Structure formats: C-alpha cells, structure tokens
Amino acid sequence: MPTKKEINNLIIAKLSKLPRQDEHTLEFLIKKIFEWFQPHKQQDNSQLEKVLEILISRFDQLGPVDESHSEELKEKILKFLKLKKKASKQLKKIDFIIFPNQVSLYIVLLVCTSLLSAIVGVFVYRIVTVLVTEKPSITFDKISELCSPQQYKGRNNEFLNTNCGKENADDQSNSSALIFKNNQDVLERITSKKLSPDQVYPIASVVPFSSQSRQAQNVANDMLKGVAEAQENYNKSNKSKAVFVMIADDKNDIHTGQDIAQHIGQKSDIVLGVVGSYSSSNSSAAIPVYTKYELVLVSPTATATLEDIQDNYQRFLKQEELDFSFFFRPVASNKYLIKETLQYLSRKNYKKIGIFWDDKDTYSQSLYNELNKQNQNFLIAFEERLQDKSRSYLEEIIIKMKQDKRNPQNSTAIFIFQGAHKDKSEKNEVSGKAKAIISANQSHFLVVASNTVYQADLMCTLSNAEKLDNLLIMQSWFPEPDNILFPKPVHCDETNKHPVNYFSPWASAMSYDATQMLIWAIEKASDEGKTYPTRKTIQEALMSNDIQQSSDCLDHNKGIKNDTKTGIISLHGSDRCNPSSELIYPLYIKETNQWLWKTR
C-alpha cells in the first residue's frame, strides 16, 4: 500500500498534465481520489496510475453535466457497452446523480468500485466518451458577443444595456470611448493572429451610466476612466495577453443590478470578474448573485461596512446571511471615514453635533450607524431624516440652531449624510435638500458632508462663495497637488451654470486600483500565463497569503505594491488594510472666479 504522501504526489503529478480546465473540478477530483484510495489497502501505485491515465486521455473534453442528464446517461452507457446485466450491477452501487463539475468524480468512483479490472477500465473509458459535453471556451465570437447592447433582457423583459463602449465611441470626453478603443485593439489583434482568444481575459465593469441622477452619471464616467486606464496600461505592456472590458449599466437600480449580475454570472460565462457596483445598496443586492456564480466583485466605491451591507440586505431584500467571500474592495469603509472625522473634530474642540441622514440608503445609513457607534464625546443636538421632509422644514432646523445660544458657532458641527445619488428629481430630493441645508447655514456652523455632496454643480448652484466657507467633505482618498489626478480649478459656465473641469479623482483612482486588484488576481491564478484562470482560482488568489493579512494589518510586505494609484493594497477578508481617508474643502479664488479643492 503506498503512503499518503506518495499517493498525493502521484495524483498531483498526473493531473497537472491535464489541459486547461476548471481548477475547482481538478481540486475536487484530487480530494475524492485520495479519499477513496485510503481505505482500499489492496490498491497499489500502478492501479492508481491506470485510473489517472484514463481520465487524462479524455479529460480535455469533459464539461458540466446536470442532474437532468443522469437517466439518459445510464441508458446510453448500458446500450453502448452491451453489458446490461454486469453494468447494471455496477451502476446500482453508485448514486448516479450528477451535479455540475462532478462528472469526473463519478467516473473515478465507478472505476474504483469495479476494482480497476481491465474490462472495467475499458468500461470507464467508454463512459467518459459518452459523458463528453461542450465546455464553455474562449472564442472570438463569445468575446464579441459581450459588446451586444441588446444581448440580455431583465425581469421586465426590457433589454439590459451591456456594451463595450461603442455607443460613445465618438465622444472623447466619455471614458467608455477609451474602453471601446482598447477593446477594438484586442479584437484586431485576434483577427490578425497576434493574439489567440484564450490569451484574452474578459472582465466587466458595472456602472450607473443611465441613472436618473446626473451626479451618478458623472461618477460612472469617472469610474470608467480608471478602468480604461488600467486596461490600456496592461494591454500595452503585454504582447501575449490582454484584458477585454464589458460595460454594464445598472442605472443605480438594485433590481437592474441583480439582473445584470445574473446574466454576467450565467450567460456571459467567459467573464472572469467584475469591477463595481457604484453604490453600497446595489452591491448588497448583487453580492449573493455573483457569489452564486463564483464571480469576484471588486467594488471601488461601495463604502458601507460589511455589517451594514448585511443589515440592508436583510431589511430590504431577504432574511439570510450574505457570503462575502467573493466581495473585495480597495476603498476605505465608513468605519475609517467616521473615525478620522471624529478625531479631527476632537482636535478642533468641537462639542456638539447635529445629523441629517437618509435611512433609505445603505451608504447614508451606514455613516449614521458608525457615527453613533463611535461617538463618545459629542452631544447630539438633533437627528433628522432627509427623506420625507420638505426643504423648508430642514432649512428651519438650521435657522433655529443658529438662533439658539446654546449652540456655539465654533464648537457645533452639522453632519449631512446624503445617499448614493438615487434621486429622481435632484432639485426636490435628497441632493437638493443637502444644498438647501448648506445654503441656509451660510457657513455659520461647520458642515461635514458625505462624499456624495462632492457634486459637479455644488459651486455653481451655491454661487455665493460665503455659503461654502465652512464645508468639509469626507473622501476615501484625494491626490496631492503634484499628482496627475489632482482636479483642475472649477469654474461655472455663465450660460447654463454648469461646472467646467469637474472631476472626481477618488472614484477614478479607486476604480483603477479595483481593476488592478482583479488583474493581479488573474495573473496569479494563471501562474503568469501558464494556465488559464477560472473564476474560482481568481477568488482564491485574492484570499491567498500573498495579499491577506491578520486583523492587525501590520505586515507591510504583503499586497499589491506596483502600479496602484492609492498605495499598497493588502486585505483583511473583503476590506483593505490601512486604508486612507481625507477631509477636503472648497477654496474660492476670487481673482479668477474659480474653485479649488484642498485637504485639511
């Protein structure tokens, strides 16, 4: 009887010769072969080798077979072998319910039950031949299909907007135009034989391109700017491989986001990972769908804590626990943003706070929850929900606060936790209310606002510079002035009051880094191009010791160190270790009638 180590080494050595396959199935096979061989002491290495050679000879043609095929397969096997009586006895010994990715397991069990005799060896070989199904493979047509704007339908039978940037190909100010250019280059490299389809890594970017909120549309463009840059850099530096990006528009709507997740997971089976979603609400709704299909979701902008994402899912969707094992992010969670903000207020001797928040939005609710968890020193003057309250009512709260002498101007701060741009009418909904509060405040109290208040038209709507003199905005990251991503001065178009040069550097930088995380995992899963990565092995790469740390996050040698916008990226579970956070404020330049953003 061979030793445990000998059997293990033999299995790994043999199965490593298999062609590119589902690594999860391979792992499963190794485990089950070893489990069967242990109790059968009469087996030896030569018999085990026969089993493995049979598998290897046909394994490249295997594909998933579901339960519905089981009876049909039994009949085909019996008929093919013309050994109905003998084969029936063998089949009765096996629970022949075949689940996806377990075909090879049952082949191995069937061979082993027959004691590996020569006749049964042929029997197994024939079974493998019958079980052959077409495994999804990377082809030019499949890659091109990702670009179809009317490829998929949602729950209301409407077409989901999935494309590769072609819709905006002529608009150079639109970031999807660069993705389209990059994708076209990949397709041309394939047709000119400079690249084979199995050297292409398709990923998806899910953004709120056609949200009813113009602010969400702006963020979508900034997110795609980061994704496009990461794609371009990778493709230009690699002659023998390339990233292909599918763009999916979830409209910042949770149901559309779920439909897209379902279609990417199930029908777009060549997509290896996803960068998105924008909002914490959409992420919480999509996470279980992506997890079902073992598809990694790397969100650059969803900052609600995992606890609050879980609570939101249970409150609005289903009463079940979320599995975060396929969810990752390079961005700081609200826990860190609130921690840094409260420390700043303590240093500046603030004593009292008021809170406006949107309890219908996961991001806003998470900020509110974290503030209440961490607050130990500040008196709470008031707490008001932004939803279902009129602008005049909210403005009146600020006016009364200013008139009350118990609220010293220099030691009272007002928090505005605006949600993630889900407004239908921005003038009358939450974002409009946030601006109304800032306007009514007239810079009397310090206003600390969520990053969603960093809006394209903030300066242009509140044109009186004094209204913004005492405003801080919480950001997960902000570039230094010498950084290429540092935003240019903003000025307002006199005709339509729209901002010129608006740009959200944190959304772009985090989207770049989220894409880099996915590319890093793809590279690791492919063993630098030696094998083709699978969805599962990409997830395993992001859970490996190369990037994962213990809860103290003290190991600075781990993580992604090169070609990131926001520093070294290492993880503890889903969350980033040692994330950054900033407080920024608008500075008016009177001489040029422009605005700059600066850090505190």
Summary of the structure (lengths in Angstrom):
residues: 600
radius of gyration: 28.3
end to end distance: 70.2
largest distance: 96.7
contacts: 2041
relative contact order: 0.08
helix: 46%
strand: 14%
